[in-house]
Amino acid sequence: MEFIIEKALEILKQTPKTLSCLLENLSDDWVLSNEGIDTWSPYDIVGHLIHGEKTDWIPRLNIILYEDNKRFTPFDRFAQFESSQGKNIKELLSEFKHLRSSNIDYLQSLNLPNEQLNLTGIHPEFGDVTIRELLSTWVTHDLGHIAQISRVMAKQYKEEVGPWTAYVSILNK
């Protein structure tokens, strides 16, 4: 599918609702469990998404659009372990919903013409990247983490499903 902002917004607008439906009112056994050492729980993933709303997508878009130095600040993929401390999942989901709504409103207010989607910034690892690539990654990043949350939760019952493990593909990844 070709990138079109309106199509991207369809996913970006749904992510907070999707996560709330999936995680609100669940016990800590679901929300805080992970897949083992050095893996993330659904709680950690929501914290990571919040950090991205604050420091990644829109700040990097603004660097491309408004800064003379187009170099992105490196993204701390583990900042949520400090910034989420003391908050429960409901608080994190609410914070994410608010931040995402503000970021979407801002993105829509820019009314970016198609030719601006080819403007570039400098990623610390990849070099030149376009606005189109940045915004496409925002969408796929959301979808990847929704899938990750589902996988982490499904694996909590991996031993309990017995022989059906062979037929439940999410348990074998």
C-alpha positions as CSV (number, residue, x, y, z in Angstrom):
1,M,0.0,0.0,0.0
2,E,1.3,3.4,-0.9
3,F,1.7,5.8,2.1
4,I,-1.1,8.3,2.4
5,I,-1.4,10.4,5.6
6,E,-5.2,9.8,5.9
7,K,-4.7,6.0,5.7
8,A,-1.9,6.2,8.3
9,L,-4.1,8.2,10.6
10,E,-6.7,5.4,10.5
11,I,-4.2,3.2,12.4
12,L,-2.6,5.9,14.6
13,K,-6.0,7.0,15.9
14,Q,-7.1,3.4,16.7
15,T,-4.0,2.4,18.7
16,P,-5.0,4.0,22.0
17,K,-8.5,2.5,21.8
18,T,-7.1,-0.9,20.8
19,L,-4.6,-1.0,23.7
20,S,-7.3,0.2,26.2
21,C,-9.7,-2.6,25.0
22,L,-6.9,-5.1,25.3
23,L,-5.4,-4.1,28.6
24,E,-7.8,-2.1,30.8
25,N,-9.3,-3.9,33.8
26,L,-6.9,-6.9,33.5
27,S,-5.0,-8.2,36.5
28,D,-1.3,-7.7,36.9
29,D,-0.8,-11.3,35.9
30,W,-1.7,-10.3,32.3
31,V,-0.3,-6.8,32.3
32,L,3.1,-7.3,34.0
33,S,4.0,-10.7,32.7
34,N,6.7,-11.0,30.0
35,E,8.4,-13.8,27.9
36,G,11.4,-14.1,30.2
37,I,14.6,-12.3,31.0
38,D,15.2,-9.1,29.0
39,T,11.7,-9.2,27.4
40,W,8.9,-6.6,27.8
41,S,5.5,-6.9,29.4
42,P,2.5,-5.2,28.0
43,Y,3.0,-2.5,30.7
44,D,6.6,-1.9,29.5
45,I,5.4,-1.7,25.9
46,V,2.8,1.0,26.7
47,G,5.5,2.9,28.5
48,H,7.7,2.6,25.4
49,L,4.9,3.9,23.2
50,I,4.5,6.9,25.5
51,H,8.2,7.7,25.3
52,G,7.9,7.6,21.5
53,E,5.0,10.0,21.6
54,K,7.1,12.4,23.6
55,T,10.5,12.1,22.0
56,D,10.4,10.3,18.6
57,W,7.7,10.8,15.9
58,I,6.7,14.5,16.2
59,P,10.0,15.8,17.5
60,R,11.8,14.1,14.5
61,L,9.2,15.5,12.1
62,N,9.8,18.9,13.5
63,I,13.6,18.5,13.1
64,I,13.0,17.7,9.4
65,L,10.6,20.6,8.9
66,Y,12.1,23.4,11.0
67,E,15.7,22.7,12.1
68,D,18.8,23.7,10.2
69,N,20.6,20.6,11.7
70,K,18.5,17.7,10.4
71,R,20.3,15.2,12.7
72,F,17.9,13.2,15.0
73,T,18.6,12.7,18.7
74,P,19.1,9.0,19.4
75,F,16.0,7.3,20.8
76,D,16.3,5.7,24.2
77,R,14.4,2.4,23.6
78,F,14.5,1.6,27.4
79,A,13.5,5.0,28.9
80,Q,10.1,3.6,29.9
81,F,11.7,1.5,32.7
82,E,12.4,4.8,34.5
83,S,9.6,7.1,33.3
84,S,6.7,4.6,34.0
85,Q,7.7,3.8,37.6
86,G,4.9,4.3,40.1
87,K,2.1,4.4,37.5
88,N,-0.5,1.8,36.9
89,I,-1.6,0.5,33.5
90,K,-4.8,2.7,33.5
91,E,-2.6,5.8,34.1
92,L,-0.3,4.8,31.3
93,L,-3.1,4.1,28.8
94,S,-4.7,7.5,29.7
95,E,-1.4,9.3,29.2
96,F,-0.8,7.5,25.9
97,K,-4.3,8.4,24.7
98,H,-3.8,12.1,25.5
99,L,-0.3,12.3,23.9
100,R,-1.4,10.5,20.8
101,S,-4.4,12.7,20.4
102,S,-2.3,15.8,20.7
103,N,0.3,14.5,18.2
104,I,-2.4,13.5,15.7
105,D,-4.0,17.0,16.0
106,Y,-0.6,18.6,15.4
107,L,0.2,16.4,12.4
108,Q,-3.2,17.1,10.9
109,S,-2.7,20.9,11.5
110,L,0.5,20.8,9.4
111,N,-1.6,19.8,6.3
112,L,1.6,18.4,4.7
113,P,1.5,18.4,0.9
114,N,2.7,15.2,-0.7
115,E,6.0,16.7,-1.9
116,Q,7.0,17.5,1.7
117,L,6.8,13.8,2.5
118,N,10.1,13.5,0.7
119,L,12.0,16.0,2.9
120,T,14.8,14.3,4.9
121,G,16.3,14.2,8.3
122,I,19.4,12.3,9.4
123,H,18.8,9.2,11.5
124,P,21.8,8.3,13.8
125,E,21.9,4.8,12.4
126,F,20.3,4.9,8.9
127,G,21.4,8.3,7.6
128,D,18.9,10.1,5.4
129,V,15.3,9.2,6.0
130,T,12.2,10.9,4.6
131,I,9.0,12.1,6.4
132,R,7.2,9.4,4.5
133,E,9.4,6.8,6.0
134,L,9.2,8.3,9.4
135,L,5.4,8.4,9.4
136,S,5.2,4.9,7.8
137,T,7.4,3.6,10.6
138,W,5.2,5.2,13.2
139,V,2.2,3.2,11.9
140,T,4.1,-0.1,11.6
141,H,5.7,0.5,15.0
142,D,2.2,0.6,16.5
143,L,1.1,-2.5,14.8
144,G,4.3,-4.4,15.7
145,H,3.8,-3.6,19.4
146,I,0.1,-4.5,19.3
147,A,1.2,-7.9,17.9
148,Q,4.0,-8.1,20.6
149,I,1.5,-7.5,23.4
150,S,-0.8,-10.2,22.0
151,R,2.1,-12.6,21.7
152,V,3.3,-11.9,25.3
153,M,-0.2,-12.4,26.7
154,A,-0.8,-15.6,24.6
155,K,2.5,-17.1,25.9
156,Q,1.2,-16.9,29.4
157,Y,-0.9,-20.0,28.6
158,K,1.7,-21.7,26.5
159,E,2.1,-24.7,28.8
160,E,-1.6,-24.8,29.6
161,V,-2.8,-25.4,26.0
162,G,-1.1,-28.8,25.9
163,P,-1.0,-30.4,22.5
164,W,-2.7,-27.5,20.7
165,T,0.6,-25.6,21.0
166,A,1.4,-27.1,17.6
167,Y,-1.6,-25.4,16.0
168,V,-1.4,-22.0,17.8
169,S,1.2,-20.2,15.7
170,I,1.6,-17.2,18.1
171,L,2.9,-19.6,20.7
172,N,5.7,-20.8,18.4
173,K,7.4,-17.5,17.6
